[in-house]
Each structure stands twice: as C-alpha cells, then as structure tokens.
C-alpha cells in the first residue's frame, strides 16, 4: 500500500484519526498528518518499536505474518501520555498493516465512571440492607464503621451524640477489628466536627488539615501519618445521629469531590439506620419503664399474712391487660393492709391504661381505706369524670391479723364474690355484692366480714377463670362448680400453691383456645411460724 499514490494522498493526509503503515519487519512505511502530530519526529523508515508505545509494537509483532483480516477485526488498547487510544489494524495486499488510532479517552472515562457508580450503587443498597436489618444501636455503629473503613477510607470513626458529656465512639481500621469506647472529648479540637455533630453540611475534605487530627481520633492499628481526613454528618430523623470521620494514610491520595459526595450518600443511609435504632432503644426504654408500673406486683408475706397472685393476659404476646391486683401493706401490724383485685372492661393496651389509672387512684385513696363504700364511690366519680367509656369491677379486702386468725373485710363492686376455703375443704362464698364502678352516679355495695383460721384461704379471682371456655369439646365453661372443687382439693395449702393449682387447671382447660384475662389473688392465714418433728420418724406437726 502506498498512501502517496495519486488520488489518495489528499485523503490520507487529511484523515481525522492518526494512521500509520508498518511492514512485516516492523518498519514505518507511511504515516498521516495526525499520526505525525501524535508521534513527533517519526518518519517513514523508522522502527515502530522505537517510535510507538510498547503495546502497539507488541501488537504489530503478534499480528505480522497472520492471514489478512477484515477492517476492524483486530485491535489493541493502551495509553499515550494521559490519553487512551484504541488501535485497529487492517491488512494491505502486500502484507503491510495499517494501524488506525482512535482516541477513546472520553468513552473509557465514561465506562470507568459508570462502573464506579454501579459499584457505589450496589454498595449503598447493601449498606441499607445490612444497616436496617438490625435495630441494635451498637451493632449499627459497628457496621457503619466497618463498611466505611472497607470501602471509603483506611480507617473510620463513628461518633454519636453526647450522653452525659460522653460521646460513644466506634473505631475500625481496614481489615481490623471494631472497637468501641465512651470518651469525654472536646469536638472543637477537630475542625468541622462540632458542625457535623450539629447536622450542618460538611466542609470539603480538602479544607481540613490532617495535622490537626487529635490522638483520640486515630484508631489503634492505623499506620503512618494521616494524609487526608473527611468529616461528614450523619443525618437522622429530625435530629443529627452523629458524625463519621474518614482517615487515609499519608501515602494515599486525598478525597476527591466525587468521593466526598459518595461519603455523604453513605452517611445519609447510615444516619437513617442509626436514628431508627436510637429511637427504637429510647421507645423500648420508655415502654419498659411504663410496663413496670402496669405489671402485677410480686407478692410476699405481709404482717404475718400470706399473699400470692397470678395473672395471664388474654393474648400470649402481651404481658398486660384489663385484670389487675395489688396489695398495699398497712403502716404496721396494727393497721389493715388493703388487697385489691379488679377487672376493667376490654382487653389489651387500652384496658391496661385504664387499669393503671384505677390503681393510681386507689393508691391515692389509701388514707380512706377503712371505709370501702367511700373509696368505691370516689373511684366511681373519678371514672365517670374521665373521658373513658369503660367500666370496671372490683373486690376490696382489708386484712388484719389478730393472733393466729386473720380478719378480712370484703367488699365487691360488681365482681364475683371471693371464695373462702376452710381447713376441712368446705368452700364458702363471701356474702358481699355491689354495683359496677363507672356506670351509675350512685354506687351501692355491701361489706362482709370473714375470719380465716390457720391454713384457710380467701381466693379473689376475675371472671376470666370461671368463664374460660375449653374442655374436651372446647366450648364448655370452667364454671363456678369446677373452681369450687379445685379449691376443695387445695384445703390447707399455702397461698402460692393455691394460685398455682388454679392457674394450672384453668390453663389446661382452655388449652390453646381464646380466653379473657385471668387473675387470681390468694390470702392465707399461715398455720404457724414453724414445723416441728415429734420423733424423727413420724410426720411433723404444726405448732401453735
């Protein structure tokens, strides 16, 4: 091929892309004006390996002697200075090869940018998935620091908002373990950290002097001096979730503008996860504190009288409901203790809220506990004045021990009458009754006095026990008669044993079926203070 032939020289010389012709030995036969500008000083007769980059001369050596190929069928790729070129070869009829050099720098940069953005998009999606998979705040901080040190920098710090003047800080170096600490630090010593913790937009990383990074901000295992630092806020739901500090070693390049933008995108996802985890932790703490006030109390012996209670909510996944019981100890053994068991209309959290209000109201009315009718009337007035439309039933029991007997004053307000279990197994219903609380302006009630001898028990219970449906066919009520027979078998048992027996049989009766809230409260006159053996062989006896 001779580009200098008539009719081709003009087109050859004005070709927009560089082109050169080389023979099978690797010598340059001809080159156009664009190729001469690309390879200054190159002339026909020069060797290709002395003029062109090695990737082009190597490709020519591999191509020489092969069969002719259609245009565009063979190519090589490499750099010339800071530009990227693709060289495509065509065979001439005389064995020479024409190399057409196409500048694909923009395409190469675009492909690299697209590939990088795809990787970053995949990383952001993975970060969202991993971070939002846990609502544990410490775990979220660990994952954030670990992912940031792996994909964004050589080391990362996640700094949370101050709690009692101490900031939770999570450290991680690339490939190293995650460590956590609570530090009393001064954020102002690291420029940009105060603003990041307050949620202000970050300053460009190039404005931050790496020499100003304090020692506490450099994690153990970070090698070399800090070469670049980036401080980015972690935006939360309405309030800042903290800040993330990215560090790179002195021998690495700083953070580019696109890396700063990507760090902000990562921080937005991490901040959302941390904020959600922090809100969940705060809500769980609030719920736990409120739950403690709504849960039935643990009971014990008070002023020589045994108390035991049991509660089962209507829904297995809930711990509270509309039934409740309380025991308010008297000032001393000469003052009555007040035991209460009640049932609020409804189930679940709404009923539990009203339960809490009733319990607090009764707590405030303790100084008037000697007059059951007055207490119930005041409670009735309070419920009628509230926005609730629910009513409640109650049993009040004033308890006082005198010698070996226990005297009870029992008052029912629309509630099933308490049952008294005598030592011989006889079960009696206390003669007390009354109207519902929170329905009518005037509440009526009748108080009964009962005495318990040693070993006898008074059982207060909610209708969830007697109205529990189950049995062999699944639709039969547990009923009053079955409860009485159960209590007959419990004659002489301690209060805790009576409660366990009633709960066990009623739970077995309903099985996995639906049921109402079930609450029981047992008050037992203890047999004596201790058990003595007669001779070491026969059964012991209760002393008086």
C-alpha positions as CSV (number, residue, x, y, z in Angstrom):
1,X,0.0,0.0,0.0
2,X,1.4,3.4,-0.9
3,X,-0.7,6.3,0.5
4,X,1.3,8.7,-1.7
5,X,-0.3,7.4,-4.9
6,X,-2.2,9.9,-6.8
7,X,-5.8,10.3,-5.6
8,X,-5.1,9.1,-2.1
9,X,-2.5,11.4,-0.7
10,X,-5.0,14.2,0.0
11,X,-7.5,11.9,1.8
12,X,-4.7,10.1,3.6
13,X,-3.1,13.3,4.9
14,X,-6.4,14.8,6.0
15,X,-7.8,11.7,7.7
16,X,-9.2,12.9,11.1
17,X,-7.7,10.0,13.1
18,X,-4.0,9.1,13.3
19,X,-2.9,6.3,10.9
20,X,0.4,4.7,10.1
21,X,1.5,1.9,7.9
22,X,4.1,-0.7,9.0
23,X,5.7,-3.6,7.2
24,X,6.1,-7.1,8.4
25,X,9.6,-6.3,9.8
26,X,8.2,-3.5,12.0
27,X,9.3,-0.6,10.0
28,X,7.2,2.5,9.4
29,X,6.2,2.8,5.8
30,X,4.0,5.9,6.0
31,X,2.0,8.0,8.5
32,X,-0.5,10.7,8.0
33,X,-0.5,14.2,9.5
34,X,-2.5,13.3,12.6
35,X,-0.1,10.4,13.3
36,X,2.9,12.7,12.8
37,X,1.5,15.1,15.3
38,X,0.8,12.2,17.7
39,X,4.4,10.8,17.3
40,X,6.6,13.9,16.9
41,X,9.8,13.1,15.0
42,X,8.5,9.9,13.5
43,X,9.3,9.4,9.8
44,X,9.0,6.6,7.2
45,X,11.9,4.2,7.7
46,X,11.9,4.4,11.5
47,X,11.2,1.3,13.5
48,X,7.8,1.1,15.1
49,X,9.2,-0.1,18.4
50,X,11.4,3.0,18.7
51,X,8.6,5.4,17.9
52,X,5.3,3.9,19.1
53,X,4.4,2.7,22.6
54,X,5.2,-0.8,23.5
55,X,1.6,-2.0,23.5
56,X,1.3,-1.0,19.8
57,X,4.7,-2.5,18.7
58,X,3.9,-5.7,20.6
59,X,0.5,-6.0,18.9
60,X,2.2,-5.4,15.5
61,X,4.7,-8.2,16.1
62,X,1.9,-10.6,17.1
63,X,-0.1,-9.6,14.0
64,X,2.7,-9.8,11.4
65,X,2.5,-12.9,9.3
66,X,-1.1,-13.8,10.1
67,X,-3.8,-14.0,7.5
68,X,-5.5,-10.9,6.2
69,X,-8.3,-9.7,8.4
70,X,-11.4,-7.6,7.6
71,X,-11.1,-4.0,8.7
72,X,-11.7,-3.5,12.4
73,X,-11.2,-7.2,13.1
74,X,-8.0,-6.9,15.2
75,X,-7.2,-4.2,17.7
76,X,-5.0,-3.2,20.7
77,X,-5.6,-0.7,23.5
78,X,-3.3,1.4,25.6
79,X,-2.3,4.8,26.8
80,X,-0.3,7.6,25.1
81,X,0.5,10.1,27.8
82,X,-2.7,10.8,29.6
83,X,-4.9,9.8,26.7
84,X,-6.4,6.4,26.0
85,X,-6.3,5.0,22.4
86,X,-7.7,2.0,20.7
87,X,-5.6,0.8,17.7
88,X,-7.4,-1.1,14.9
89,X,-5.5,-3.0,12.3
90,X,-6.2,-3.9,8.6
91,X,-4.0,-5.9,6.3
92,X,-2.9,-4.5,3.0
93,X,-2.5,-6.7,-0.1
94,X,1.3,-6.5,0.1
95,X,1.5,-7.8,3.7
96,X,1.8,-4.4,5.3
97,X,-0.5,-3.4,8.2
98,X,-2.4,-0.1,8.5
99,X,-3.0,0.9,12.2
100,X,-5.8,3.3,12.8
101,X,-5.6,5.0,16.2
102,X,-8.9,6.1,17.8
103,X,-8.9,8.4,20.8
104,X,-11.4,6.7,23.2
105,X,-10.4,8.6,26.4
106,X,-13.9,10.0,26.9
107,X,-15.5,6.7,26.4
108,X,-13.0,5.0,28.7
109,X,-13.6,7.6,31.4
110,X,-17.3,7.3,30.9
111,X,-17.2,3.5,31.2
112,X,-15.0,3.7,34.3
113,X,-17.3,6.3,35.9
114,X,-20.3,4.1,35.1
115,X,-18.6,1.0,36.5
116,X,-17.7,3.0,39.6
117,X,-21.2,4.3,40.0
118,X,-22.7,0.9,39.7
119,X,-20.3,-0.4,42.4
120,X,-21.2,2.5,44.6
121,X,-24.9,2.0,44.0
122,X,-24.6,-1.7,44.9
123,X,-22.6,-0.7,48.0
124,X,-25.3,1.8,49.0
125,X,-28.0,-0.8,48.5
126,X,-26.0,-3.3,50.5
127,X,-25.4,-0.8,53.2
128,X,-29.1,0.0,53.5
129,X,-29.9,-3.7,53.7
130,X,-27.3,-4.5,56.3
131,X,-27.8,-1.4,58.5
132,X,-31.6,-1.6,58.5
133,X,-31.5,-5.3,59.4
134,X,-30.8,-4.5,63.0
135,X,-32.3,-2.1,65.5
136,X,-29.5,-2.6,67.9
137,X,-27.7,0.8,68.2
138,X,-24.2,-0.6,69.0
139,X,-24.5,-3.1,66.1
140,X,-25.4,-0.3,63.7
141,X,-22.4,1.8,64.7
142,X,-20.1,-1.2,64.3
143,X,-21.4,-2.0,60.8
144,X,-21.2,1.7,59.8
145,X,-17.5,1.9,60.9
146,X,-16.6,-1.4,59.3
147,X,-18.2,-0.7,55.9
148,X,-16.8,2.9,55.8
149,X,-13.2,1.6,56.6
150,X,-13.5,-1.1,53.9
151,X,-15.0,0.9,51.0
152,X,-14.4,4.6,51.8
153,X,-11.1,5.1,53.6
154,X,-8.2,3.4,55.5
155,X,-9.9,3.9,58.9
156,X,-13.3,5.3,60.1
157,X,-14.8,6.7,63.3
158,X,-18.5,6.9,64.1
159,X,-19.2,9.4,66.8
160,X,-22.6,9.6,68.4
161,X,-24.3,12.5,70.2
162,X,-23.1,13.1,73.7
163,X,-24.8,11.3,76.6
164,X,-23.9,12.7,80.0
165,X,-21.0,14.6,78.4
166,X,-19.5,11.4,76.9
167,X,-19.6,10.6,73.2
168,X,-19.9,7.0,72.1
169,X,-17.1,6.4,69.5
170,X,-16.7,3.3,67.3
171,X,-13.3,2.8,65.6
172,X,-12.3,0.5,62.8
173,X,-9.3,0.2,60.5
174,X,-9.5,-1.5,57.2
175,X,-9.4,-5.3,57.7
176,X,-9.1,-4.8,61.5
177,X,-11.5,-5.4,64.4
178,X,-14.1,-2.9,65.6
179,X,-13.6,-1.3,68.9
180,X,-16.0,1.0,70.9
181,X,-15.5,3.5,73.7
182,X,-17.3,6.3,75.5
183,X,-15.0,9.3,75.6
184,X,-15.1,12.7,77.3
185,X,-13.8,14.6,74.2
186,X,-13.8,18.2,73.1
187,X,-15.2,18.1,69.5
188,X,-13.9,21.6,68.8
189,X,-10.3,20.3,68.6
190,X,-11.1,18.6,65.3
191,X,-12.2,21.3,62.8
192,X,-15.6,20.6,61.4
193,X,-16.6,18.0,64.0
194,X,-18.8,20.4,66.0
195,X,-20.7,21.4,63.0
196,X,-21.1,17.8,61.8
197,X,-22.5,16.7,65.2
198,X,-25.0,19.6,65.0
199,X,-26.1,18.4,61.5
200,X,-24.6,21.3,59.4
201,X,-23.5,20.5,55.9
202,X,-19.9,19.2,55.7
203,X,-17.0,21.3,54.5
204,X,-14.9,19.9,51.6
205,X,-12.3,17.4,52.9
206,X,-9.5,19.4,51.2
207,X,-10.2,22.3,53.6
208,X,-9.3,20.1,56.7
209,X,-5.7,19.9,57.7
210,X,-4.7,16.3,58.5
211,X,-2.1,17.6,61.0
212,X,-4.9,18.8,63.3
213,X,-6.4,15.4,63.9
214,X,-6.1,14.7,67.6
215,X,-4.7,11.4,69.0
216,X,-8.1,10.2,70.3
217,X,-9.4,10.3,66.7
218,X,-6.7,8.0,65.4
219,X,-7.6,4.3,66.0
220,X,-5.1,1.7,67.1
221,X,-3.6,-0.1,64.2
222,X,-3.6,3.0,61.9
223,X,-0.2,3.0,60.2
224,X,1.6,6.2,59.2
225,X,0.6,9.8,59.5
226,X,-2.8,11.0,58.5
227,X,-2.8,12.1,54.9
228,X,-6.4,13.1,54.4
229,X,-9.5,13.5,56.6
230,X,-13.1,13.8,55.8
231,X,-15.8,14.7,58.3
232,X,-19.4,14.1,57.4
233,X,-22.6,14.4,59.4
234,X,-25.0,11.5,59.9
235,X,-28.4,13.0,59.3
236,X,-31.2,11.4,61.4
237,X,-35.0,11.7,61.8
238,X,-35.3,15.3,62.8
239,X,-32.1,15.4,64.9
240,X,-28.5,14.6,64.0
241,X,-27.5,11.0,64.5
242,X,-23.8,11.8,64.9
243,X,-20.8,12.1,62.5
244,X,-18.5,9.9,60.6
245,X,-14.7,10.7,60.3
246,X,-12.8,9.1,57.4
247,X,-9.0,8.8,57.5
248,X,-6.4,8.0,54.8
249,X,-2.7,7.3,55.3
250,X,-0.1,9.8,54.2
251,X,1.0,7.8,51.1
252,X,-2.5,7.7,49.6
253,X,-4.3,10.4,47.7
254,X,-6.9,12.7,49.3
255,X,-10.6,12.6,48.9
256,X,-11.9,13.7,45.5
257,X,-15.1,15.7,45.1
258,X,-17.0,12.6,43.9
259,X,-15.7,10.7,47.0
260,X,-17.0,13.4,49.2
261,X,-20.4,13.2,47.6
262,X,-20.4,9.4,47.9
263,X,-19.4,9.7,51.6
264,X,-22.5,11.9,52.1
265,X,-24.7,9.4,50.4
266,X,-23.4,6.6,52.6
267,X,-23.7,8.8,55.7
268,X,-27.4,9.5,54.8
269,X,-28.2,5.8,54.9
270,X,-26.1,5.1,58.0
271,X,-27.7,8.1,59.8
272,X,-31.2,6.9,59.0
273,X,-30.4,3.4,60.4
274,X,-28.7,4.9,63.5
275,X,-31.5,7.2,64.1
276,X,-34.1,4.4,63.8
277,X,-32.0,2.2,66.2
278,X,-31.7,5.1,68.7
279,X,-35.4,5.9,68.5
280,X,-36.2,2.2,69.0
281,X,-33.9,2.0,72.0
282,X,-35.5,5.1,73.5
283,X,-39.0,3.8,72.9
284,X,-38.1,0.4,74.3
285,X,-36.7,2.1,77.4
286,X,-39.8,4.2,77.9
287,X,-42.0,1.1,77.3
288,X,-40.1,-0.9,79.8
289,X,-40.4,1.8,82.5
290,X,-44.1,2.2,81.8
291,X,-44.6,-1.6,81.7
292,X,-43.1,-1.9,85.2
293,X,-45.9,0.3,86.5
294,X,-48.6,-1.7,84.8
295,X,-47.4,-5.3,85.5
296,X,-48.8,-7.0,88.6
297,X,-46.6,-6.7,91.6
298,X,-44.6,-9.5,93.2
299,X,-46.3,-10.6,96.4
300,X,-44.9,-11.8,99.7
301,X,-45.9,-12.3,103.3
302,X,-47.0,-9.0,104.8
303,X,-47.5,-8.6,108.6
304,X,-47.8,-12.3,109.1
305,X,-50.3,-12.9,106.3
306,X,-49.5,-14.9,103.1
307,X,-50.3,-13.3,99.7
308,X,-49.9,-14.9,96.3
309,X,-51.1,-13.7,92.9
310,X,-51.2,-14.9,89.3
311,X,-52.0,-13.3,86.0
312,X,-52.4,-14.4,82.4
313,X,-53.2,-11.9,79.7
314,X,-55.8,-12.8,77.0
315,X,-53.1,-12.6,74.3
316,X,-50.0,-14.6,74.6
317,X,-47.8,-11.9,73.0
318,X,-48.9,-9.4,75.7
319,X,-48.0,-9.1,79.3
320,X,-50.6,-6.6,80.4
321,X,-54.4,-6.4,80.1
322,X,-57.6,-5.4,81.9
323,X,-57.2,-7.5,85.0
324,X,-55.1,-6.4,88.0
325,X,-54.4,-6.9,91.6
326,X,-52.4,-5.0,94.3
327,X,-51.5,-5.4,97.9
328,X,-50.9,-2.2,99.9
329,X,-49.3,-3.1,103.2
330,X,-50.6,-1.4,106.4
331,X,-48.3,1.0,108.3
332,X,-47.6,-1.7,110.8
333,X,-49.1,-4.9,112.1
334,X,-51.8,-3.0,114.0
335,X,-53.1,-1.4,110.7
336,X,-55.1,-3.1,108.0
337,X,-53.5,-3.9,104.7
338,X,-55.6,-3.4,101.6
339,X,-55.7,-6.0,98.8
340,X,-57.5,-5.2,95.6
341,X,-58.4,-7.3,92.6
342,X,-60.2,-5.8,89.6
343,X,-61.3,-6.3,86.0
344,X,-61.6,-3.5,83.5
345,X,-64.0,-3.9,80.6
346,X,-62.0,-4.7,77.5
347,X,-58.6,-6.2,76.7
348,X,-55.1,-5.3,75.6
349,X,-53.3,-2.0,76.0
350,X,-56.3,0.3,76.1
351,X,-57.7,-1.6,79.1
352,X,-54.3,-1.7,80.7
353,X,-54.1,2.1,80.5
354,X,-57.4,2.4,82.5
355,X,-56.1,-0.3,84.8
356,X,-53.1,1.9,85.6
357,X,-55.3,4.9,86.3
358,X,-57.5,2.9,88.7
359,X,-54.5,1.5,90.5
360,X,-53.1,5.0,90.9
361,X,-56.4,6.4,92.1
362,X,-56.7,3.6,94.7
363,X,-53.2,4.3,95.8
364,X,-54.2,7.9,96.5
365,X,-57.3,6.8,98.4
366,X,-55.4,4.6,100.8
367,X,-55.9,7.0,103.7
368,X,-59.7,6.4,103.4
369,X,-59.3,2.6,103.0
370,X,-61.2,2.0,106.3
371,X,-64.4,3.0,104.5
372,X,-64.8,0.7,101.5
373,X,-68.0,2.4,100.4
374,X,-66.4,5.9,100.3
375,X,-63.4,4.6,98.4
376,X,-65.5,2.9,95.8
377,X,-67.8,6.0,95.4
378,X,-64.8,8.3,94.9
379,X,-63.3,5.9,92.4
380,X,-66.7,5.7,90.7
381,X,-66.8,9.6,90.5
382,X,-63.3,9.7,89.0
383,X,-64.2,7.2,86.3
384,X,-67.4,9.0,85.4
385,X,-65.5,12.3,85.1
386,X,-62.8,10.8,82.8
387,X,-63.0,10.5,79.0
388,X,-63.1,6.7,79.2
389,X,-66.4,4.9,78.5
390,X,-65.2,1.7,80.1
391,X,-66.4,0.4,83.4
392,X,-64.7,-1.9,86.0
393,X,-65.5,-4.4,88.7
394,X,-63.5,-4.6,92.0
395,X,-63.1,-6.5,95.2
396,X,-61.6,-4.8,98.2
397,X,-60.1,-6.8,101.1
398,X,-58.9,-5.1,104.3
399,X,-56.7,-7.6,106.0
400,X,-55.6,-7.6,109.7
401,X,-54.0,-10.5,111.6
402,X,-55.0,-11.0,115.2
403,X,-53.2,-13.8,116.9
404,X,-53.5,-16.9,114.8
405,X,-56.5,-15.7,112.9
406,X,-56.8,-13.2,110.0
407,X,-59.8,-10.9,109.8
408,X,-61.0,-9.8,106.3
409,X,-63.4,-7.1,105.4
410,X,-64.5,-7.9,101.8
411,X,-66.5,-5.5,99.5
412,X,-67.4,-6.4,96.0
413,X,-68.3,-3.8,93.4
414,X,-70.0,-5.8,90.5
415,X,-67.3,-8.5,90.9
416,X,-67.6,-12.3,91.6
417,X,-67.7,-12.8,95.3
418,X,-64.4,-14.2,96.9
419,X,-64.4,-17.8,97.9
420,X,-63.2,-18.9,101.3
421,X,-61.5,-22.4,101.6
422,X,-61.8,-23.9,105.1
423,X,-59.4,-26.4,106.5
424,X,-62.0,-29.2,106.0
425,X,-62.3,-28.5,102.3
426,X,-65.5,-26.5,102.6
427,X,-65.8,-23.7,100.1
428,X,-67.9,-20.7,101.0
429,X,-68.7,-17.5,99.0
430,X,-68.3,-14.3,100.9
431,X,-71.7,-12.5,101.3
432,X,-70.7,-9.3,99.6
433,X,-72.1,-7.7,96.5
434,X,-72.2,-4.2,94.8
435,X,-72.8,-2.3,91.6
436,X,-70.3,-1.8,88.8
437,X,-67.8,1.1,89.0
438,X,-68.0,3.8,86.4
439,X,-71.6,3.2,85.3
440,X,-74.1,4.9,87.6
441,X,-73.6,8.1,89.6
442,X,-74.5,6.4,92.8
443,X,-72.6,3.2,93.7
444,X,-74.0,0.6,96.2
445,X,-72.1,-2.0,98.0
446,X,-72.3,-4.5,100.9
447,X,-69.3,-5.3,103.0
448,X,-68.8,-8.8,104.6
449,X,-66.5,-9.7,107.4
450,X,-64.7,-13.1,107.3
451,X,-62.3,-14.7,109.6
452,X,-59.6,-17.1,108.4
453,X,-58.2,-19.7,110.8
454,X,-54.7,-21.1,110.3
455,X,-54.4,-22.8,106.9
456,X,-57.6,-21.2,105.5
457,X,-57.5,-19.2,102.3
458,X,-59.6,-16.5,100.7
459,X,-59.4,-16.5,96.9
460,X,-60.2,-13.4,94.8
461,X,-60.5,-14.1,91.1
462,X,-61.6,-12.5,87.9
463,X,-64.4,-13.9,85.7
464,X,-61.7,-14.9,83.2
465,X,-61.3,-18.0,85.4
466,X,-64.9,-19.2,85.6
467,X,-65.8,-18.1,82.0
468,X,-62.8,-19.8,80.4
469,X,-64.0,-22.0,77.6
470,X,-62.4,-25.3,76.8
471,X,-62.6,-28.8,78.0
472,X,-62.9,-31.9,75.8
473,X,-65.3,-30.2,73.3
474,X,-63.6,-26.8,73.5
475,X,-66.8,-24.8,74.3
476,X,-67.6,-25.7,77.9
477,X,-67.1,-23.1,80.7
478,X,-64.7,-23.8,83.5
479,X,-67.5,-22.6,85.8
480,X,-68.1,-21.9,89.5
481,X,-68.6,-25.6,90.4
482,X,-65.3,-26.7,88.9
483,X,-63.5,-23.9,90.6
484,X,-65.0,-24.9,93.9
485,X,-64.0,-28.5,93.5
486,X,-60.5,-27.3,92.7
487,X,-60.3,-25.2,95.8
488,X,-61.6,-28.2,97.9
489,X,-58.5,-30.1,96.8
490,X,-56.4,-27.1,97.9
491,X,-57.5,-27.1,101.5
492,X,-54.6,-26.4,103.8
493,X,-52.2,-25.4,101.0
494,X,-50.1,-22.3,101.2
495,X,-51.3,-19.3,99.2
496,X,-48.8,-19.8,96.4
497,X,-49.8,-23.4,95.9
498,X,-53.5,-22.5,95.7
499,X,-52.7,-19.9,93.0
500,X,-50.5,-22.3,91.0
501,X,-53.2,-25.0,91.2
502,X,-56.0,-22.8,90.0
503,X,-53.8,-21.3,87.2
504,X,-52.6,-24.7,86.1
505,X,-56.1,-26.3,85.8
506,X,-57.7,-23.2,84.1
507,X,-54.8,-23.1,81.6
508,X,-55.2,-26.7,80.8
509,X,-58.9,-26.2,80.4
510,X,-58.6,-23.5,77.8
511,X,-55.6,-25.1,76.1
512,X,-54.6,-23.1,73.0
513,X,-58.1,-21.5,72.7
514,X,-59.1,-17.9,73.2
515,X,-59.8,-16.7,76.7
516,X,-60.2,-13.5,78.7
517,X,-57.6,-12.0,81.0
518,X,-57.3,-14.3,84.1
519,X,-56.2,-13.0,87.5
520,X,-56.2,-14.7,91.0
521,X,-55.2,-13.4,94.4
522,X,-55.0,-15.7,97.4
523,X,-54.9,-14.5,101.0
524,X,-54.0,-17.2,103.5
525,X,-53.7,-17.4,107.3
526,X,-50.4,-19.2,107.9
527,X,-50.6,-22.3,110.0
528,X,-47.8,-21.4,112.4
529,X,-44.3,-19.9,112.3
530,X,-42.5,-23.3,112.0
531,X,-42.9,-27.0,111.6
532,X,-41.6,-29.4,114.3
533,X,-40.9,-33.1,114.2
534,X,-42.2,-35.3,117.0
535,X,-39.5,-38.0,117.0
536,X,-37.6,-38.1,113.7
537,X,-39.7,-41.0,112.2
538,X,-43.3,-39.8,112.2
539,X,-44.7,-36.7,110.3
540,X,-44.1,-33.4,111.9
541,X,-46.9,-31.2,113.2
542,X,-47.6,-27.5,113.1
543,X,-47.1,-25.9,116.5
544,X,-49.1,-23.0,117.7
